[in-house]
Amino acid sequence: MNKKKLEHGRKVLEKEIQNTMHNALWQNAPIPTRHLMLFQYNDTMMEIRKYSYIYVYITAKQAVEKQRISD
């Protein structure tokens, strides 16, 4: 078996373990804890989205400035 296949298999397995653990935590968690988990997830997603918007904006701005310089 080559190294890439092994590495891929390991990553898939790790992801499955994480999902299983998360599901077990979720199913056994009391309702307020579930809400907290959801809020944490949403906050994280909003942070990621915010930074990706900022990145896109800065990249677009730089592209426009480069275009002006070359004109």
BELSULWO-V320744 format. One record per backbone hydrogen bond with DSSP energy under -0.5 kcal/mol. CO is the residue of the C=O (numbers start at 1). NH is the residue of the N-H. If there is no record, write none. Layout:
co->CO nh->NH
co->CO nh->NH
This chain:
co->2 nh->6
co->3 nh->7
co->4 nh->8
co->5 nh->9
co->6 nh->10
co->7 nh->11
co->8 nh->12
co->9 nh->13
co->10 nh->14
co->11 nh->15
co->12 nh->16
co->13 nh->17
co->14 nh->18
co->15 nh->19
co->16 nh->20
co->17 nh->21
co->18 nh->22
co->19 nh->23
co->20 nh->24
co->21 nh->25
co->22 nh->26
co->23 nh->27
co->24 nh->28
co->25 nh->29
co->26 nh->29
co->30 nh->33
co->30 nh->34
co->31 nh->35
co->32 nh->36
co->33 nh->37
co->34 nh->38
co->35 nh->39
co->36 nh->40
co->37 nh->41
co->38 nh->42
co->39 nh->43
co->40 nh->44
co->41 nh->45
co->42 nh->46
co->43 nh->47
co->44 nh->48
co->45 nh->49
co->46 nh->50
co->47 nh->51
co->48 nh->52
co->49 nh->53
co->50 nh->54
co->51 nh->55
co->52 nh->56
co->53 nh->57
co->54 nh->58
co->55 nh->59
co->56 nh->60
co->57 nh->61
co->58 nh->62
co->59 nh->63
co->60 nh->64
co->61 nh->65
co->62 nh->66
co->63 nh->67
co->64 nh->68
co->65 nh->69
co->66 nh->70
co->67 nh->71
